[in-house]
Amino acid sequence: MDKRTNLILIWSVAIVIIAFFVYIVVTNIGPGSLNNDELGKINKTDYTWGNPEALVTIIEYSDLQCPACAYIHSSLIKPLLEDYGDKVHYAFRHFPLKNIHPQAVAAARALEAAGAQGKFWEMQDILFESQEEWSNKSDPKEKFNVYAQDLGLNLEKFKTDSSSSKYLKLIEDSYDFAVDNGLNYTPSIVLNGELIDNPKSVDEFKAVIDGAINNAS
């Protein structure tokens, strides 16, 4: 092999390696980068809390069987929504990581069924707070039925709705949308269109929200 051929081979290999690393950098989704602005927009199928005219919009892509989601829900999301009132507009969006959480879709269907009877947030609280109780069961539906009764829901309607293909499609569409647009962990929190690092404390989350309010004012 002559020197010219050897040089061409070396440069060809170098170009392939550089192209590979550029691809990795461009396609890696991290805080602040999203593939689609729609990830940060609330839509009509979302259950929302707060003020639609607020300067801060928070969308949480969450998995009901995810322990980190349960922790952030009870320790960060709920206290902040109570503290900030109409200063924020929050939406919960389904992102069940079914490969590692096999009961997450069933839980999401139970949540939508409760929502159909006006008890979305109450069922969300129960599912997160009782996560260890139902998440390891091969069939958690009986537990979900007990929660529905505790909430005073029409049990027959709840059973029908939690088996509805309509809600299954909604959940699967939500999951596919998140994956197709680069999200790969739960919870993923999008604040005013930007994916943020999951806060480690209420104070840290407050600082992020306060900064967003100041920037939008």
C-alpha positions as CSV (number, residue, x, y, z in Angstrom):
1,M,0.0,0.0,0.0
2,D,1.6,3.3,-1.1
3,K,1.7,6.4,1.1
4,R,-1.1,8.2,-0.8
5,T,-3.5,5.2,-0.4
6,N,-2.6,4.9,3.2
7,L,-3.3,8.6,3.9
8,I,-6.7,8.4,2.1
9,L,-7.6,5.4,4.3
10,I,-6.6,7.2,7.5
11,W,-8.6,10.2,6.6
12,S,-11.6,8.1,5.6
13,V,-11.6,6.4,9.0
14,A,-11.2,9.7,10.8
15,I,-14.2,11.2,8.9
16,V,-16.4,8.2,9.9
17,I,-15.4,8.5,13.5
18,I,-16.0,12.3,13.6
19,A,-19.4,11.8,11.9
20,F,-20.3,9.2,14.5
21,F,-19.5,11.5,17.4
22,V,-21.4,14.4,15.7
23,Y,-24.4,12.1,15.4
24,I,-24.2,11.2,19.1
25,V,-24.0,14.8,20.2
26,V,-26.8,16.0,17.9
27,T,-29.2,13.2,18.8
28,N,-28.5,13.2,22.6
29,I,-31.4,14.8,24.5
30,G,-30.4,16.5,27.6
31,P,-31.7,19.4,29.8
32,G,-32.6,22.4,27.6
33,S,-32.8,20.5,24.3
34,L,-36.0,19.1,22.8
35,N,-36.8,17.6,19.4
36,N,-40.2,19.2,19.2
37,D,-41.7,22.3,20.7
38,E,-45.0,20.4,21.1
39,L,-43.4,18.6,24.1
40,G,-43.8,21.7,26.1
41,K,-47.4,22.6,25.0
42,I,-50.5,21.6,27.0
43,N,-53.2,20.0,24.9
44,K,-56.8,19.3,25.4
45,T,-56.3,15.6,26.4
46,D,-54.1,16.6,29.3
47,Y,-55.4,16.9,32.9
48,T,-54.2,20.2,34.1
49,W,-53.9,22.2,37.4
50,G,-53.6,25.9,37.9
51,N,-53.9,28.9,35.7
52,P,-53.9,28.6,31.9
53,E,-52.8,32.2,31.7
54,A,-49.8,31.7,34.0
55,L,-46.3,32.7,33.0
56,V,-45.0,29.3,33.8
57,T,-46.1,26.0,32.1
58,I,-44.9,22.7,33.6
59,I,-45.5,19.4,31.8
60,E,-44.5,16.3,33.7
61,Y,-44.0,13.1,31.6
62,S,-44.4,10.5,34.3
63,D,-44.7,6.7,35.0
64,L,-47.0,5.7,37.8
65,Q,-44.9,2.7,38.7
66,C,-41.6,4.7,38.8
67,P,-40.3,5.2,42.4
68,A,-38.6,8.5,41.4
69,C,-41.9,9.8,40.0
70,A,-43.7,8.9,43.2
71,Y,-41.1,10.7,45.2
72,I,-41.1,13.8,43.1
73,H,-44.9,13.9,43.0
74,S,-45.3,13.8,46.8
75,S,-42.2,15.8,47.8
76,L,-41.9,18.4,45.1
77,I,-44.8,18.7,42.6
78,K,-47.7,18.7,45.1
79,P,-46.1,21.2,47.6
80,L,-45.1,23.6,44.7
81,L,-48.6,23.5,43.1
82,E,-50.1,24.4,46.4
83,D,-47.6,27.2,47.1
84,Y,-47.6,28.8,43.6
85,G,-51.4,28.6,43.0
86,D,-52.3,30.5,39.9
87,K,-48.7,31.4,39.1
88,V,-48.2,28.1,37.3
89,H,-50.1,25.9,34.8
90,Y,-49.3,22.2,35.3
91,A,-50.1,19.1,33.2
92,F,-49.5,15.4,33.8
93,R,-48.7,13.3,30.8
94,H,-48.4,9.6,30.6
95,F,-44.9,8.1,29.9
96,P,-45.1,4.5,31.1
97,L,-41.7,2.8,30.7
98,K,-43.4,-0.6,30.2
99,N,-40.2,-2.5,29.6
100,I,-39.1,-2.0,33.2
101,H,-42.5,-1.2,34.8
102,P,-45.0,-3.9,33.5
103,Q,-47.9,-2.5,35.5
104,A,-47.5,1.1,34.5
105,V,-49.9,1.0,31.6
106,A,-52.6,-0.7,33.7
107,A,-52.2,2.0,36.4
108,A,-52.4,4.7,33.7
109,R,-55.6,3.2,32.5
110,A,-57.0,3.2,36.0
111,L,-56.0,6.8,36.4
112,E,-57.8,7.8,33.2
113,A,-60.9,5.8,34.3
114,A,-61.0,7.7,37.5
115,G,-60.5,11.0,35.6
116,A,-63.6,10.1,33.6
117,Q,-65.5,10.4,36.9
118,G,-63.8,13.6,38.0
119,K,-61.3,11.9,40.4
120,F,-58.1,12.1,38.3
121,W,-55.9,13.9,40.9
122,E,-57.3,11.9,43.8
123,M,-56.5,8.6,42.1
124,Q,-53.1,9.9,41.1
125,D,-52.3,10.5,44.8
126,I,-53.5,7.0,45.8
127,L,-51.5,5.3,43.0
128,F,-48.3,7.0,43.9
129,E,-48.8,6.7,47.6
130,S,-49.7,3.0,47.3
131,Q,-47.2,2.2,44.6
132,E,-45.4,-0.6,46.6
133,E,-48.8,-2.2,47.3
134,W,-49.8,-2.8,43.7
135,S,-46.7,-2.5,41.6
136,N,-45.4,-6.1,42.3
137,K,-48.7,-7.8,41.6
138,S,-49.1,-9.9,38.5
139,D,-52.6,-8.4,38.1
140,P,-53.2,-5.1,40.1
141,K,-56.7,-4.5,38.8
142,E,-58.3,-5.7,42.1
143,K,-56.3,-3.2,44.0
144,F,-57.3,-0.5,41.5
145,N,-61.0,-1.5,42.0
146,V,-60.6,-1.1,45.8
147,Y,-59.1,2.4,45.3
148,A,-62.0,3.3,43.0
149,Q,-64.5,2.2,45.7
150,D,-62.6,4.2,48.3
151,L,-63.1,7.3,46.1
152,G,-66.8,6.6,45.7
153,L,-66.6,5.9,42.0
154,N,-69.2,4.0,40.1
155,L,-67.3,0.7,40.1
156,E,-68.9,-0.9,37.0
157,K,-68.2,2.3,34.9
158,F,-64.6,2.3,36.3
159,K,-64.0,-1.3,35.3
160,T,-65.4,-0.6,31.8
161,D,-63.4,2.6,31.3
162,S,-60.1,1.1,32.7
163,S,-60.4,-1.6,30.0
164,S,-61.3,0.9,27.3
165,S,-59.3,0.9,24.1
166,K,-59.8,4.7,23.9
167,Y,-57.7,5.2,27.0
168,L,-55.2,2.6,26.0
169,K,-54.6,4.5,22.7
170,L,-54.3,7.8,24.5
171,I,-51.6,6.4,26.8
172,E,-49.8,4.6,24.0
173,D,-49.9,7.8,21.9
174,S,-48.5,9.8,24.8
175,Y,-45.7,7.3,25.3
176,D,-44.8,7.2,21.6
177,F,-44.9,11.0,21.3
178,A,-42.4,11.3,24.2
179,V,-40.1,8.6,22.8
180,D,-40.3,9.9,19.2
181,N,-39.2,13.3,20.4
182,G,-36.2,12.2,22.5
183,L,-37.4,11.7,26.0
184,N,-35.9,8.6,27.6
185,Y,-36.4,8.8,31.4
186,T,-39.0,9.5,34.0
187,P,-40.0,11.8,35.3
188,S,-39.1,14.2,32.5
189,I,-40.1,17.8,33.4
190,V,-40.6,20.4,30.7
191,L,-40.8,23.9,32.0
192,N,-41.8,26.7,29.5
193,G,-40.7,24.5,26.6
194,E,-37.3,23.4,28.1
195,L,-36.4,20.1,29.5
196,I,-34.9,20.7,33.0
197,D,-32.8,18.7,35.4
198,N,-35.0,17.0,37.9
199,P,-34.8,19.2,41.0
200,K,-33.4,17.7,44.1
201,S,-35.4,19.8,46.6
202,V,-38.4,22.1,46.8
203,D,-36.0,25.1,47.2
204,E,-34.2,24.1,44.0
205,F,-37.4,23.8,42.1
206,K,-38.7,27.1,43.5
207,A,-35.5,28.8,42.2
208,V,-36.1,27.4,38.7
209,I,-39.8,28.5,38.7
210,D,-39.0,31.9,40.1
211,G,-36.3,32.4,37.4
212,A,-38.8,31.4,34.7
213,I,-41.4,33.9,36.1
214,N,-38.8,36.7,36.2
215,N,-37.7,35.9,32.6
216,A,-41.3,35.9,31.4
217,S,-42.4,39.1,33.2
